[in-house]
Amino acid sequence: MAAKRFLAFVLSLAMVLAGCGSGVSTDSNNNGGNNGGGGSTAQIQGVLRWKGSNSGNGIYTDSTLTTSNVNGTQFGKKAEFPVEGIVIAQPLYVKNLNLGAAGTHNVVIVVTEHNQVYAFDADSTSQTPLWRRNYLEAGVTPAPDNFGGRTALGGEVGITGTPVIDPQTGAMYFVTTLSRNGVVEQWLRSIDIRTGQDYGPGSMKIQASLPGDGPGSVNGQVPFDPAIQNQRSGLVLQNGNVLIAWGSFSDWGVYRGWLMAYNAQSLQQVAAFSPAKQYQAEDDAFGPADHGGGAAIWGAGAAPSLDSSGYIYVVAADGSFNADRGGSNYGDSVLKMRLGTNGFEVVDFFTPANEACVNEADLEIGSGGVTLLPNSDLAVVINKEGRLYLLNTSNLGHFNPTDAQIPQQFMVGNKECFPDMGGGFAEGPDWMRLYGNVTFFNDSVYVAPSNGTMRQYRLTGGTLSTTPASQSAYKFGSRGGNSVISSSGIVWVGNKSYDGGRAVLHAFDANNLANELWNSNANIGRDGLGTGSGFGVPVVADGKVIYADTRSVKIYGLLQ
């Protein structure tokens, strides 16, 4: 077996060295981050990770689609590719991919909760995939979605986190969750995007334990439990390693956040970290994972963000917190980390002043990731309460009871957390929660809260306007909207509507959000989507807008 895997790796590397997968990028930032190995100088180009770049800011370079031609007459759905299983992860796009005898294609890659992986020709209307990979077999099924509490994944748990593609090798990495004869397992997978076959070893079972005495510990060790840890976040590549984060299934069981690194070539585990594993007698909440647990890393699908200095940024959600008193629990905290020879290290952190309130009320700061603003040390994070934080990444500021140590914070939403409000109180149409990453373009931050309109806040002199410069007329559903922006000045945002949960894709003028250019419901017979997922993210590349509902992926573009 080892010899076969080594031979597969050599053959895959030989394909890269021969120049397979070369192309011209639509966006120099959309290269998937640092490579995981390989020696090709002809990098694979496209949208190779969540939101296309390591900064998480959601900017796509595209000059084909403009505010003049994106309208109900010239723009609409061009293709639809049905798949087996619900689509939660963001689709990926590879430009001019050389598939050998099958020719060169622009390729859309889609993964599903039924543990299926598909590659489709993005320029064709044929619904036959270029290749398909199935991770099910006798005795192996996706995990049922009730094995660890409610999940909102629609019946089964398979591939949830957005994969990442190595631009040097063409290897794609993702995690499958499955049930083998009734026992839940999670596996890191690596496949060659040209064939769908294994890249290198192909698979590695996810296992880990760390020293700790928090809930669920055994003999001074905290184990990773695949049956209660939700691999929701997108994956990233950094310096030859695959970084993977985990959260919970709706806060069920003795869960905690995890961040792990695996060597991209061997798939051997390099490091593991958890933000909360130290027993804590006093805590703000009293669930099974409290008193030294929790701190999920999920971010509504957001991947860890990486800066050019090699730092890693993640946000730990509700959980135990004592880092302000010299402890190692980082619930409801933004973490700046690095991966060194001794594993992951927390270099700096920020915890909001009302940490105790949002933790007890399930309004965590971890409902989104970190958006790194270009050409500065500024970053933006959000929380379920509806609050936006502007941070200085060179000094995150730790904890301060007034939040005076950070550049800025203000409410985008309409209601604030108050003591003893209880978990679940803020769920419903009266609360404007925030999820996912904000988008940043031309010195403006764009954010679409749940049950509210999309807003634009201008950055001037190092702070944001607290009054929107513009906002949409359209009001988003209960999970808000996750947006991206094409450089021609169009904000693309999808959401799950109030109308029976239908997915809706919108295009707004970035200079004036009141000007909605197009939406998929305007001509529903031609452009309409099916049922939406809570945190779907559009992809923009080569004049195409790619967006998935729960059973298919759609390609939108200019109709002539």
ZADREN-966789 format. One record per residue (C-alpha): residue in three letters; x, z, y. Coordinates in steps of 0.5 Angstrom, whole numbers, padded with zeros to 4 digits, always signed. Layout:
ALAXZY
...
! end
This chain:
MET+0000+0000+0000
ALA+0006+0002+0005
ALA+0009-0005+0004
LYS+0003-0009+0005
ARG+0002-0005+0011
PHE+0009-0006+0014
LEU+0008-0014+0012
ALA+0001-0014+0016
PHE+0005-0011+0022
VAL+0011-0016+0021
LEU+0006-0022+0021
SER+0002-0020+0027
LEU+0008-0019+0031
ALA+0011-0026+0029
MET+0004-0028+0032
VAL+0005-0025+0038
LEU+0013-0027+0039
ALA+0010-0034+0038
GLY+0006-0034+0044
CYS-0001-0033+0041
GLY-0006-0030+0046
SER-0003-0033+0053
GLY-0007-0034+0059
VAL-0008-0033+0066
SER-0011-0026+0068
THR-0017-0026+0072
ASP-0014-0019+0075
SER-0007-0017+0075
ASN-0010-0010+0074
ASN-0014-0011+0068
ASN-0009-0011+0063
GLY-0010-0005+0059
GLY-0005-0001+0062
ASN+0002+0000+0058
ASN+0003-0003+0052
GLY+0004+0000+0045
GLY+0010-0004+0043
GLY+0011-0012+0041
GLY+0016-0016+0045
SER+0012-0022+0048
THR+0013-0024+0055
ALA+0006-0028+0055
GLN+0001-0022+0055
ILE-0006-0023+0053
GLN-0011-0023+0059
GLY-0018-0020+0061
VAL-0022-0014+0061
LEU-0018-0010+0056
ARG-0021-0003+0057
TRP-0026+0001+0060
LYS-0028-0001+0067
GLY-0022-0006+0067
SER-0016-0002+0070
ASN-0012+0005+0069
SER-0015+0007+0076
GLY-0022+0007+0074
ASN-0024+0004+0081
GLY-0028-0001+0078
ILE-0025-0007+0082
TYR-0025-0014+0079
THR-0022-0020+0082
ASP-0027-0026+0082
SER-0028-0031+0087
THR-0033-0036+0083
LEU-0039-0031+0084
THR-0041-0030+0092
THR-0046-0027+0096
SER-0049-0034+0097
ASN-0049-0037+0090
VAL-0052-0030+0086
ASN-0059-0031+0087
GLY-0065-0032+0083
THR-0064-0040+0083
GLN-0057-0041+0082
PHE-0055-0035+0078
GLY-0058-0032+0071
LYS-0057-0031+0063
LYS-0053-0036+0060
ALA-0052-0033+0053
GLU-0054-0028+0048
PHE-0051-0025+0042
PRO-0055-0020+0038
VAL-0051-0015+0034
GLU-0053-0010+0028
GLY-0053-0003+0031
ILE-0054+0000+0038
VAL-0049-0002+0043
ILE-0046+0004+0047
ALA-0039+0002+0049
GLN-0037-0003+0054
PRO-0036-0010+0052
LEU-0029-0013+0053
TYR-0027-0020+0055
VAL-0020-0024+0053
LYS-0019-0030+0056
ASN-0016-0036+0053
LEU-0015-0033+0046
ASN-0011-0037+0041
LEU-0015-0036+0034
GLY-0010-0041+0031
ALA-0014-0046+0027
ALA-0021-0044+0030
GLY-0018-0046+0037
THR-0017-0042+0044
HIS-0023-0039+0046
ASN-0025-0034+0052
VAL-0028-0028+0047
VAL-0033-0022+0048
ILE-0031-0017+0044
VAL-0037-0012+0042
VAL-0037-0005+0038
THR-0044-0002+0035
GLU-0046+0005+0033
HIS-0047+0001+0026
ASN-0039+0001+0025
GLN-0039-0006+0027
VAL-0034-0010+0031
TYR-0036-0017+0033
ALA-0032-0023+0037
PHE-0036-0028+0040
ASP-0035-0035+0044
ALA-0036-0033+0051
ASP-0037-0040+0053
SER-0042-0042+0048
THR-0049-0041+0046
SER-0048-0040+0039
GLN-0050-0033+0036
THR-0045-0034+0030
PRO-0039-0029+0031
LEU-0032-0032+0031
TRP-0030-0026+0027
ARG-0034-0020+0025
ARG-0031-0013+0022
ASN-0035-0008+0018
TYR-0033-0001+0017
LEU-0039+0000+0012
GLU-0038+0000+0004
ALA-0041+0004-0002
GLY-0042+0011+0000
VAL-0040+0010+0007
THR-0045+0010+0012
PRO-0045+0011+0020
ALA-0046+0019+0021
PRO-0054+0021+0022
ASP-0055+0022+0029
ASN-0058+0029+0027
PHE-0052+0032+0024
GLY-0049+0035+0030
GLY-0055+0036+0035
ARG-0059+0031+0039
THR-0054+0025+0041
ALA-0059+0020+0044
LEU-0055+0015+0040
GLY-0061+0012+0037
GLY-0061+0014+0030
GLU-0053+0013+0028
VAL-0046+0015+0030
GLY-0041+0010+0029
ILE-0037+0007+0035
THR-0038+0010+0041
GLY-0032+0010+0046
THR-0030+0004+0049
PRO-0024+0001+0045
VAL-0017-0001+0049
ILE-0013-0008+0047
ASP-0006-0008+0048
PRO-0004-0014+0052
GLN+0003-0015+0049
THR+0001-0015+0041
GLY-0007-0016+0041
ALA-0008-0010+0037
MET-0015-0007+0039
TYR-0016+0001+0038
PHE-0022+0005+0037
VAL-0025+0011+0033
THR-0031+0010+0028
THR-0035+0016+0026
LEU-0038+0015+0019
SER-0041+0019+0013
ARG-0037+0019+0006
ASN-0042+0021+0001
GLY-0045+0026+0006
VAL-0038+0028+0009
VAL-0037+0026+0016
GLU-0030+0023+0018
GLN-0027+0020+0024
TRP-0022+0015+0024
LEU-0017+0011+0029
ARG-0017+0004+0027
SER-0013-0002+0030
ILE-0015-0009+0029
ASP-0012-0016+0031
ILE-0017-0019+0036
ARG-0015-0026+0033
THR-0017-0025+0026
GLY-0021-0018+0026
GLN-0016-0016+0021
ASP-0012-0009+0020
TYR-0006-0009+0025
GLY+0000-0005+0023
PRO-0003+0001+0018
GLY-0010-0001+0021
SER-0013+0006+0020
MET-0011+0014+0021
LYS-0016+0019+0019
ILE-0017+0024+0025
GLN-0015+0031+0024
ALA-0012+0037+0028
SER-0011+0044+0029
LEU-0008+0048+0035
PRO-0006+0055+0036
GLY-0012+0059+0039
ASP-0017+0065+0038
GLY-0023+0062+0041
PRO-0030+0061+0037
GLY-0029+0057+0031
SER-0022+0059+0030
VAL-0019+0061+0023
ASN-0013+0065+0022
GLY-0010+0064+0029
GLN-0012+0056+0029
VAL-0017+0052+0032
PRO-0019+0046+0028
PHE-0022+0039+0030
ASP-0029+0039+0027
PRO-0031+0031+0026
ALA-0038+0033+0025
ILE-0039+0036+0032
GLN-0034+0032+0036
ASN-0037+0026+0040
GLN-0032+0021+0041
ARG-0035+0018+0048
SER-0030+0017+0052
GLY-0026+0010+0053
LEU-0019+0010+0050
VAL-0013+0008+0054
LEU-0006+0006+0052
GLN+0000+0009+0055
ASN+0008+0008+0054
GLY+0006+0006+0047
ASN+0001+0011+0045
VAL-0006+0011+0044
LEU-0010+0017+0048
ILE-0017+0019+0045
ALA-0021+0024+0048
TRP-0027+0028+0045
GLY-0033+0032+0048
SER-0039+0034+0044
PHE-0046+0032+0041
SER-0051+0035+0047
ASP-0047+0042+0047
TRP-0049+0043+0040
GLY-0044+0048+0035
VAL-0037+0051+0036
TYR-0035+0045+0040
ARG-0029+0044+0045
GLY-0026+0038+0049
TRP-0020+0035+0045
LEU-0015+0030+0048
MET-0010+0027+0043
ALA-0004+0022+0043
TYR-0003+0017+0037
ASN+0003+0012+0036
ALA+0000+0005+0037
GLN+0005+0002+0032
SER+0005+0007+0026
LEU-0002+0011+0028
GLN+0002+0017+0027
GLN-0001+0023+0031
VAL+0004+0025+0037
ALA+0000+0030+0041
ALA-0006+0034+0041
PHE-0009+0039+0046
SER-0016+0043+0048
PRO-0018+0045+0055
ALA-0021+0052+0052
LYS-0019+0055+0046
GLN-0017+0062+0048
TYR-0022+0068+0047
GLN-0025+0070+0053
ALA-0029+0077+0053
GLU-0033+0075+0059
ASP-0036+0068+0060
ASP-0042+0065+0065
ALA-0045+0062+0059
PHE-0047+0065+0052
GLY-0048+0059+0048
PRO-0044+0058+0041
ALA-0038+0055+0044
ASP-0037+0060+0050
HIS-0032+0066+0050
GLY-0026+0061+0049
GLY-0029+0054+0048
GLY-0033+0048+0051
ALA-0030+0044+0056
ALA-0032+0037+0053
ILE-0028+0031+0055
TRP-0034+0026+0056
GLY-0035+0023+0063
ALA-0041+0019+0061
GLY-0036+0014+0057
ALA-0031+0014+0063
ALA-0023+0014+0060
PRO-0018+0018+0062
SER-0015+0015+0068
LEU-0007+0014+0069
ASP-0003+0013+0075
SER+0004+0009+0076
SER+0008+0016+0075
GLY+0005+0017+0068
TYR+0000+0022+0070
ILE-0006+0023+0066
TYR-0013+0025+0069
VAL-0019+0028+0065
VAL-0024+0032+0067
ALA-0027+0038+0062
ALA-0034+0040+0063
ASP-0038+0046+0062
GLY-0034+0051+0058
SER-0030+0058+0059
PHE-0025+0058+0065
ASN-0020+0063+0066
ALA-0014+0059+0069
ASP-0015+0062+0076
ARG-0013+0069+0072
GLY-0007+0066+0068
GLY-0011+0064+0062
SER-0011+0057+0059
ASN-0018+0056+0059
TYR-0020+0050+0064
GLY-0028+0049+0063
ASP-0031+0045+0069
SER-0024+0043+0071
VAL-0020+0037+0073
LEU-0014+0036+0070
LYS-0007+0033+0072
MET-0003+0032+0065
ARG+0003+0029+0062
LEU+0005+0027+0055
GLY+0012+0029+0054
THR+0017+0031+0048
ASN+0013+0038+0047
GLY+0006+0035+0047
PHE+0001+0035+0053
GLU+0002+0039+0059
VAL-0003+0041+0065
VAL+0001+0040+0071
ASP-0004+0041+0076
PHE-0012+0043+0076
PHE-0018+0043+0081
THR-0024+0048+0079
PRO-0030+0048+0084
ALA-0032+0054+0087
ASN-0039+0054+0084
GLU-0036+0053+0077
ALA-0040+0060+0074
CYS-0046+0057+0077
VAL-0045+0050+0074
ASN-0043+0052+0068
GLU-0049+0057+0067
ALA-0054+0051+0069
ASP-0051+0045+0065
LEU-0049+0042+0071
GLU-0042+0040+0070
ILE-0036+0037+0074
GLY-0035+0033+0067
SER-0040+0028+0068
GLY-0036+0023+0070
GLY-0028+0021+0070
VAL-0023+0021+0076
THR-0023+0015+0080
LEU-0016+0014+0083
LEU-0016+0011+0090
PRO-0011+0005+0091
ASN-0005+0006+0096
SER-0006+0014+0097
ASP-0006+0020+0093
LEU-0013+0021+0094
ALA-0018+0021+0088
VAL-0026+0022+0087
VAL-0030+0026+0082
ILE-0037+0028+0081
ASN-0042+0033+0078
LYS-0049+0033+0075
GLU-0051+0038+0081
GLY-0050+0031+0085
ARG-0044+0033+0089
LEU-0038+0029+0090
TYR-0031+0032+0091
LEU-0025+0028+0095
LEU-0018+0031+0092
ASN-0011+0030+0093
THR-0007+0028+0087
SER-0001+0031+0089
ASN-0004+0038+0090
LEU-0011+0039+0086
GLY-0011+0046+0089
HIS-0013+0050+0083
PHE-0019+0055+0084
ASN-0021+0057+0091
PRO-0028+0061+0092
THR-0029+0056+0098
ASP-0027+0050+0096
ALA-0023+0050+0103
GLN-0016+0048+0099
ILE-0019+0040+0098
PRO-0020+0035+0103
GLN-0027+0034+0102
GLN-0033+0036+0098
PHE-0041+0034+0100
MET-0048+0033+0096
VAL-0050+0026+0095
GLY-0056+0029+0091
ASN-0062+0033+0094
LYS-0061+0040+0091
GLU-0056+0045+0090
CYS-0054+0050+0084
PHE-0056+0057+0085
PRO-0055+0063+0081
ASP-0059+0065+0074
MET-0063+0058+0075
GLY-0061+0057+0067
GLY-0059+0051+0063
GLY-0064+0045+0063
PHE-0068+0047+0070
ALA-0064+0041+0073
GLU-0067+0036+0068
GLY-0072+0031+0071
PRO-0074+0027+0077
ASP-0073+0032+0082
TRP-0065+0032+0081
MET-0060+0027+0083
ARG-0055+0028+0078
LEU-0048+0024+0078
TYR-0045+0021+0072
GLY-0039+0016+0071
ASN-0034+0014+0076
VAL-0035+0012+0083
THR-0033+0005+0085
PHE-0028+0004+0091
PHE-0028-0002+0095
ASN-0025-0004+0102
ASP-0025+0003+0104
SER-0032+0005+0101
VAL-0034+0009+0095
TYR-0040+0007+0092
VAL-0045+0011+0088
ALA-0052+0011+0084
PRO-0055+0018+0083
SER-0060+0019+0078
ASN-0067+0019+0081
GLY-0064+0016+0088
THR-0062+0010+0091
MET-0055+0007+0091
ARG-0050+0009+0097
GLN-0044+0007+0100
TYR-0039+0012+0104
ARG-0034+0010+0108
LEU-0027+0013+0108
THR-0024+0014+0115
GLY-0018+0018+0116
GLY-0017+0021+0109
THR-0024+0023+0109
LEU-0031+0020+0107
SER-0037+0019+0111
THR-0043+0024+0109
THR-0048+0020+0111
PRO-0049+0013+0107
ALA-0046+0007+0111
SER-0052+0003+0107
GLN-0056+0004+0101
SER-0061+0001+0096
ALA-0068+0000+0097
TYR-0068+0001+0089
LYS-0069+0008+0086
PHE-0065+0009+0079
GLY-0067+0012+0073
SER-0065+0019+0070
ARG-0058+0017+0069
GLY-0057+0013+0075
GLY-0052+0007+0075
ASN-0045+0006+0073
SER-0042+0000+0078
VAL-0037-0004+0078
ILE-0035-0009+0084
SER-0033-0016+0084
SER-0028-0018+0090
SER-0032-0023+0093
GLY-0036-0017+0095
ILE-0042-0016+0090
VAL-0043-0009+0087
TRP-0046-0010+0080
VAL-0049-0004+0077
GLY-0054-0003+0071
ASN-0058+0002+0069
LYS-0064+0005+0064
SER-0070+0004+0068
TYR-0077+0008+0068
ASP-0080+0002+0065
GLY-0080+0004+0058
GLY-0073+0005+0058
ARG-0071-0003+0060
ALA-0064-0004+0062
VAL-0064-0007+0069
LEU-0057-0011+0072
HIS-0057-0011+0079
ALA-0053-0015+0084
PHE-0052-0012+0091
ASP-0048-0014+0097
ALA-0043-0009+0098
ASN-0043-0010+0106
ASN-0050-0008+0106
LEU-0053-0005+0100
ALA-0060-0006+0102
ASN-0059-0013+0101
GLU-0060-0014+0093
LEU-0058-0021+0091
TRP-0061-0021+0084
ASN-0063-0017+0079
SER-0065-0018+0071
ASN-0072-0016+0072
ALA-0074-0021+0078
ASN-0074-0027+0072
ILE-0075-0023+0066
GLY-0077-0029+0062
ARG-0070-0032+0063
ASP-0066-0026+0065
GLY-0069-0020+0062
LEU-0066-0014+0058
GLY-0068-0010+0052
THR-0068-0003+0052
GLY-0062+0000+0056
SER-0057+0006+0054
GLY-0056+0011+0059
PHE-0049+0009+0062
GLY-0048+0002+0061
VAL-0042-0001+0065
PRO-0042-0009+0067
VAL-0036-0013+0066
VAL-0034-0019+0071
ALA-0029-0024+0069
ASP-0028-0032+0070
GLY-0035-0032+0074
LYS-0039-0029+0068
VAL-0042-0022+0068
ILE-0043-0019+0061
TYR-0047-0013+0060
ALA-0050-0010+0054
ASP-0057-0007+0052
THR-0058-0003+0046
ARG-0058-0009+0041
SER-0054-0015+0044
VAL-0049-0017+0049
LYS-0052-0022+0055
ILE-0047-0027+0059
TYR-0050-0028+0066
GLY-0047-0034+0071
LEU-0048-0040+0075
LEU-0054-0044+0072
GLN-0051-0051+0074
! end
